[in-house]
Amino acid sequence: MALFTPLSPQQINSTLPTLTTSEFITRQEADEAEKNNKGKYLIKGRSYTAPLGLTTMDDLKSGARGIDEWVQLDGGNAYVLTNYKWVTIDGSGAAQLQLDFDTYLLN
């Protein structure tokens, strides 16, 4: 069970994309691609709660697998991370990683 270990937004944004096979894009990149007919949002507002891991990195790896599965199921190849948080689930400090994202198809 992972104990809550805070990571900065920079750490999440630099680490999570290395763990996914789907392409990580920013909201601005997605909006620009859509405006230029080079991509489109498939599903907005997906949420995935990663299974408990032993470490923060295990949580991120599980979260990355979840994102990749949803992107594939939605027929996409990219995602936009919109939010993340660790949700404390008991008094011992155990927490689950929750990732909010949009699935996207880049042309």
C-alpha positions as CSV (number, residue, x, y, z in Angstrom):
1,M,0.0,0.0,0.0
2,A,1.5,3.3,-1.0
3,L,1.9,6.0,1.6
4,F,1.1,9.5,0.4
5,T,4.3,11.1,-1.1
6,P,3.6,14.4,-2.7
7,L,4.9,15.0,-6.2
8,S,4.9,18.4,-7.8
9,P,2.9,19.1,-11.0
10,Q,6.3,19.3,-12.9
11,Q,7.2,15.8,-11.6
12,I,3.9,14.4,-12.7
13,N,4.0,16.1,-16.1
14,S,7.6,14.9,-16.8
15,T,7.2,11.3,-15.5
16,L,3.7,10.2,-16.5
17,P,4.3,10.7,-20.3
18,T,7.3,8.4,-20.1
19,L,5.1,5.7,-18.7
20,T,2.3,5.8,-21.3
21,T,2.4,4.6,-24.9
22,S,-0.3,7.1,-25.8
23,E,0.9,10.6,-26.6
24,F,0.7,13.2,-23.9
25,I,-0.5,16.6,-25.2
26,T,-1.4,19.8,-23.4
27,R,-4.9,21.3,-23.6
28,Q,-3.5,24.1,-25.7
29,E,-1.9,21.6,-28.2
30,A,-5.2,19.7,-28.4
31,D,-7.3,22.8,-28.9
32,E,-4.9,24.0,-31.6
33,A,-4.9,20.6,-33.4
34,E,-8.6,20.5,-33.3
35,K,-8.9,24.1,-34.7
36,N,-6.6,23.1,-37.6
37,N,-8.5,19.8,-38.2
38,K,-5.4,17.8,-37.1
39,G,-7.2,16.1,-34.2
40,K,-10.3,15.8,-32.2
41,Y,-11.4,15.1,-28.6
42,L,-13.0,11.7,-28.3
43,I,-14.1,11.7,-24.7
44,K,-13.8,14.6,-22.3
45,G,-13.8,14.0,-18.5
46,R,-12.5,10.5,-18.1
47,S,-11.4,9.6,-14.6
48,Y,-9.3,6.6,-13.6
49,T,-8.4,5.5,-10.1
50,A,-5.2,3.5,-10.1
51,P,-4.9,0.3,-8.0
52,L,-2.9,0.8,-4.8
53,G,0.9,0.4,-5.4
54,L,3.8,0.0,-3.0
55,T,5.3,3.3,-4.1
56,T,4.3,6.5,-5.8
57,M,6.0,5.3,-9.0
58,D,3.9,2.1,-8.8
59,D,0.8,4.3,-8.6
60,L,2.0,6.3,-11.7
61,K,2.7,3.1,-13.6
62,S,-0.8,1.8,-12.9
63,G,-2.3,5.1,-13.8
64,A,-0.4,5.1,-17.1
65,R,-1.7,1.7,-17.9
66,G,-5.2,2.8,-17.2
67,I,-4.9,5.9,-19.4
68,D,-3.5,3.8,-22.2
69,E,-6.4,1.3,-21.9
70,W,-9.0,4.0,-22.1
71,V,-7.3,5.8,-25.0
72,Q,-7.2,2.5,-26.9
73,L,-10.8,1.6,-26.1
74,D,-11.9,5.1,-27.2
75,G,-10.1,4.7,-30.5
76,G,-7.5,7.4,-29.8
77,N,-3.8,7.8,-29.6
78,A,-3.3,10.7,-27.2
79,Y,-4.6,12.2,-24.0
80,V,-4.8,15.5,-22.2
81,L,-4.2,15.3,-18.4
82,T,-6.7,17.6,-16.8
83,N,-6.1,16.8,-13.1
84,Y,-4.6,14.4,-10.7
85,K,-4.8,13.7,-7.0
86,W,-4.0,11.1,-4.4
87,V,-7.1,10.3,-2.4
88,T,-6.5,9.1,1.2
89,I,-8.4,5.9,1.8
90,D,-7.6,5.1,5.4
91,G,-6.0,6.4,8.6
92,S,-2.6,4.9,7.9
93,G,-1.9,7.4,5.1
94,A,-2.6,5.0,2.2
95,A,-3.8,6.8,-0.9
96,Q,-4.9,6.0,-4.4
97,L,-4.0,8.0,-7.4
98,Q,-6.9,9.5,-9.3
99,L,-6.2,10.8,-12.8
100,D,-8.6,12.9,-14.8
101,F,-8.0,13.2,-18.6
102,D,-9.5,13.6,-22.0
103,T,-8.9,11.0,-24.7
104,Y,-7.9,12.4,-28.1
105,L,-7.2,11.4,-31.7
106,L,-4.3,13.1,-33.4
107,N,-4.4,12.8,-37.2
